[in-house]
Amino acid sequence: MAVAEARRTAPAPGRDDAVLRKLSTLDRFLPLWIAIAMVVGLGLGSLVPSLDAGLDRLRVGTVSLPIALGLLLMMYPVLAKVRYEELGHRRADGVSDRLFFGTSLFLSWVIGPLFMFTLAWLFLADQPEYRTGVIIVGLARCIAMVLIWNDLARGDRDRAAILVVFNAVFQVAAYSLLGYFYLTVLPGWLGLDTQGFEVGIWEVARTVLIFLGIPLAAGFFTRRIALQRRGPEWYETRFLPRIGPITLYGLLFTIVLLFAIQGDTITSEPLDVARIALPLFVYFAGMWVAGFVIGKLSGLPYAQTASLAFTVASNDFELAIAVAVGVFGVTSGQALAGVVGPLIEVPVLVALVYVALWARRFWRDRDVARPLSVDHAEA
């Protein structure tokens, strides 16, 4: 999720314990807001049993219109934040772009989905809906929220921004192909019993085009027109802070409705959320460790190593929720797994920011001062 940038300088040595204080209140307590939205949703479902039927009447295909609105609101500010103009424009600094970008894209688009696929089948082989939802989370590559973790860990802002732009655009074409491959083709090759949960490529592509393509186009043209007419300072310091919180409101609104509809399933099987959380936790931590270790062994400076680790470990959970809801419906286990994604990702990556700052001492370039931009306006 994107945030309007507030310019700050890098913290002095010994001040890494202030990481959480650099996050806005919305960002810092995001897991708490999600947990509260879950509880509110469960309570609303119990108090208003007819809510499910009411939402069902406002449905097009498998998606209710209120939830579709929440999903689109969730995506637009994120994609209005992405700096599309930075793609292909970066000053040379002596670090191998081929090594950095090649490693990042290989880990993100090849190893990451395969790793999540493996974890999903190991931990949720008997739960096809949750398994599918977890795989969907693994296919959605990082976009703007990774910039928060990257900045807090003193990573390479320019390279992280370029990866965010590439992932946002590339997912429009790649996500549906990967979804079809990992949910239908690969299980068939391996002889795995999908229990009927096979997905057509058009089902995923249609959802991606709606919930990523529309806000991506809106975000791109909003940014381009606003920068031309009002300039970057107004856009970054005035416009983005105003629309930024809409992402959080859209996310919480969607979660409330999803948990209101799925209340009976969740309360009757309380351990399901824990089972979904386990492979997600292993995935986020495992991908980060892989990126960090590979960066160190490859001889990358600390800033590029941190950026590599956080970009390969972060996921676009807004898109994952949209795809799960759009393809399988709001009452599906896939939708529940998508919602659990940010509940696990956010605290894990915040903790890994501390790990990265601690590990910085093992790099010779650790004391080099650099500007640190910290986002405050949007969760």
Solvent accessible surface area in square Angstrom, and as a share of the most:
residue,aa,sasa,rsa
1,M,1,0.01
2,A,1,0.00
3,V,2,0.01
4,A,6,0.05
5,E,28,0.13
6,A,39,0.31
7,R,221,0.81
8,R,121,0.44
9,T,118,0.68
10,A,23,0.18
11,P,25,0.16
12,A,60,0.47
13,P,114,0.72
14,G,69,0.66
15,R,126,0.46
16,D,30,0.16
17,D,98,0.51
18,A,8,0.07
19,V,2,0.01
20,L,67,0.33
21,R,155,0.56
22,K,18,0.08
23,L,2,0.01
24,S,17,0.11
25,T,80,0.47
26,L,46,0.23
27,D,0,0.00
28,R,81,0.30
29,F,80,0.33
30,L,0,0.00
31,P,30,0.19
32,L,86,0.43
33,W,65,0.23
34,I,0,0.00
35,A,38,0.30
36,I,82,0.42
37,A,6,0.05
38,M,18,0.08
39,V,102,0.58
40,V,77,0.44
41,G,0,0.00
42,L,43,0.22
43,G,32,0.31
44,L,59,0.29
45,G,18,0.18
46,S,88,0.57
47,L,148,0.74
48,V,57,0.33
49,P,114,0.72
50,S,75,0.49
51,L,38,0.19
52,D,62,0.32
53,A,53,0.41
54,G,21,0.20
55,L,14,0.07
56,D,69,0.36
57,R,188,0.69
58,L,93,0.46
59,R,124,0.45
60,V,103,0.59
61,G,61,0.59
62,T,59,0.34
63,V,17,0.10
64,S,2,0.02
65,L,93,0.46
66,P,29,0.18
67,I,0,0.00
68,A,16,0.12
69,L,101,0.50
70,G,0,0.00
71,L,0,0.00
72,L,53,0.26
73,L,74,0.37
74,M,0,0.00
75,M,0,0.00
76,Y,55,0.21
77,P,1,0.00
78,V,0,0.00
79,L,0,0.00
80,A,0,0.00
81,K,2,0.01
82,V,1,0.00
83,R,41,0.15
84,Y,25,0.09
85,E,86,0.39
86,E,39,0.18
87,L,82,0.41
88,G,71,0.68
89,H,140,0.62
90,R,56,0.21
91,R,206,0.75
92,A,99,0.76
93,D,78,0.41
94,G,84,0.81
95,V,28,0.16
96,S,54,0.35
97,D,54,0.28
98,R,217,0.79
99,L,63,0.31
100,F,0,0.00
101,F,36,0.15
102,G,39,0.38
103,T,24,0.14
104,S,1,0.01
105,L,53,0.26
106,F,111,0.46
107,L,7,0.04
108,S,3,0.02
109,W,24,0.09
110,V,71,0.41
111,I,58,0.29
112,G,0,0.00
113,P,1,0.00
114,L,80,0.40
115,F,60,0.25
116,M,0,0.00
117,F,8,0.03
118,T,61,0.35
119,L,11,0.05
120,A,0,0.00
121,W,35,0.12
122,L,131,0.65
123,F,67,0.28
124,L,0,0.00
125,A,50,0.39
126,D,90,0.47
127,Q,54,0.24
128,P,19,0.12
129,E,66,0.30
130,Y,13,0.05
131,R,6,0.02
132,T,3,0.02
133,G,0,0.00
134,V,0,0.00
135,I,3,0.02
136,I,2,0.01
137,V,0,0.00
138,G,0,0.00
139,L,0,0.00
140,A,0,0.00
141,R,0,0.00
142,C,1,0.01
143,I,4,0.02
144,A,0,0.00
145,M,12,0.05
146,V,1,0.01
147,L,5,0.03
148,I,2,0.01
149,W,1,0.00
150,N,0,0.00
151,D,1,0.01
152,L,5,0.02
153,A,0,0.00
154,R,18,0.07
155,G,0,0.00
156,D,14,0.07
157,R,30,0.11
158,D,60,0.31
159,R,1,0.00
160,A,0,0.00
161,A,3,0.03
162,I,22,0.11
163,L,2,0.01
164,V,1,0.01
165,V,2,0.01
166,F,69,0.29
167,N,3,0.01
168,A,0,0.00
169,V,77,0.44
170,F,82,0.34
171,Q,0,0.00
172,V,40,0.23
173,A,66,0.52
174,A,8,0.06
175,Y,2,0.01
176,S,7,0.05
177,L,105,0.52
178,L,34,0.17
179,G,1,0.01
180,Y,78,0.30
181,F,63,0.26
182,Y,13,0.05
183,L,9,0.05
184,T,27,0.16
185,V,35,0.20
186,L,18,0.09
187,P,2,0.01
188,G,54,0.52
189,W,179,0.63
190,L,104,0.52
191,G,66,0.63
192,L,59,0.29
193,D,103,0.53
194,T,14,0.08
195,Q,96,0.43
196,G,70,0.68
197,F,55,0.23
198,E,110,0.49
199,V,4,0.02
200,G,30,0.29
201,I,69,0.35
202,W,149,0.52
203,E,67,0.30
204,V,3,0.02
205,A,19,0.15
206,R,103,0.38
207,T,4,0.02
208,V,0,0.00
209,L,86,0.43
210,I,70,0.35
211,F,7,0.03
212,L,0,0.00
213,G,18,0.17
214,I,98,0.50
215,P,3,0.02
216,L,22,0.11
217,A,46,0.36
218,A,42,0.33
219,G,0,0.00
220,F,66,0.28
221,F,106,0.44
222,T,33,0.19
223,R,7,0.03
224,R,128,0.47
225,I,82,0.42
226,A,13,0.10
227,L,41,0.21
228,Q,133,0.59
229,R,197,0.72
230,R,145,0.53
231,G,18,0.18
232,P,90,0.57
233,E,132,0.59
234,W,55,0.19
235,Y,0,0.00
236,E,20,0.09
237,T,73,0.42
238,R,122,0.44
239,F,42,0.17
240,L,5,0.03
241,P,39,0.25
242,R,158,0.58
243,I,19,0.10
244,G,0,0.00
245,P,24,0.15
246,I,56,0.28
247,T,0,0.00
248,L,3,0.01
249,Y,130,0.49
250,G,2,0.02
251,L,0,0.00
252,L,38,0.19
253,F,88,0.37
254,T,0,0.00
255,I,0,0.00
256,V,28,0.16
257,L,15,0.07
258,L,1,0.00
259,F,4,0.02
260,A,9,0.07
261,I,20,0.10
262,Q,6,0.03
263,G,11,0.10
264,D,124,0.65
265,T,65,0.38
266,I,15,0.08
267,T,89,0.52
268,S,77,0.50
269,E,93,0.42
270,P,93,0.59
271,L,132,0.66
272,D,15,0.08
273,V,34,0.19
274,A,59,0.46
275,R,81,0.30
276,I,0,0.00
277,A,19,0.15
278,L,87,0.43
279,P,0,0.00
280,L,0,0.00
281,F,104,0.44
282,V,49,0.28
283,Y,0,0.00
284,F,0,0.00
285,A,25,0.20
286,G,26,0.25
287,M,2,0.01
288,W,8,0.03
289,V,75,0.43
290,A,34,0.26
291,G,0,0.00
292,F,19,0.08
293,V,70,0.40
294,I,61,0.31
295,G,0,0.00
296,K,81,0.34
297,L,144,0.72
298,S,46,0.30
299,G,63,0.61
300,L,7,0.04
301,P,42,0.26
302,Y,6,0.02
303,A,18,0.14
304,Q,13,0.06
305,T,0,0.00
306,A,0,0.00
307,S,0,0.00
308,L,0,0.00
309,A,0,0.00
310,F,0,0.00
311,T,1,0.01
312,V,0,0.00
313,A,0,0.00
314,S,3,0.02
315,N,8,0.04
316,D,1,0.01
317,F,2,0.01
318,E,2,0.01
319,L,0,0.00
320,A,0,0.00
321,I,0,0.00
322,A,0,0.00
323,V,1,0.00
324,A,1,0.00
325,V,0,0.00
326,G,7,0.06
327,V,14,0.08
328,F,49,0.20
329,G,8,0.08
330,V,17,0.10
331,T,80,0.47
332,S,13,0.08
333,G,5,0.05
334,Q,1,0.00
335,A,0,0.00
336,L,2,0.01
337,A,0,0.00
338,G,1,0.01
339,V,0,0.00
340,V,0,0.00
341,G,0,0.00
342,P,0,0.00
343,L,36,0.18
344,I,29,0.14
345,E,3,0.01
346,V,1,0.01
347,P,59,0.37
348,V,17,0.10
349,L,0,0.00
350,V,20,0.12
351,A,53,0.41
352,L,20,0.10
353,V,0,0.00
354,Y,79,0.30
355,V,64,0.37
356,A,0,0.00
357,L,10,0.05
358,W,136,0.48
359,A,9,0.07
360,R,23,0.08
361,R,130,0.48
362,F,115,0.48
363,W,19,0.07
364,R,242,0.88
365,D,47,0.24
366,R,92,0.34
367,D,103,0.53
368,V,101,0.58
369,A,85,0.66
370,R,56,0.20
371,P,111,0.70
372,L,3,0.01
373,S,19,0.12
374,V,1,0.01
375,D,0,0.00
376,H,56,0.25
377,A,24,0.18
378,E,4,0.02
379,A,0,0.00
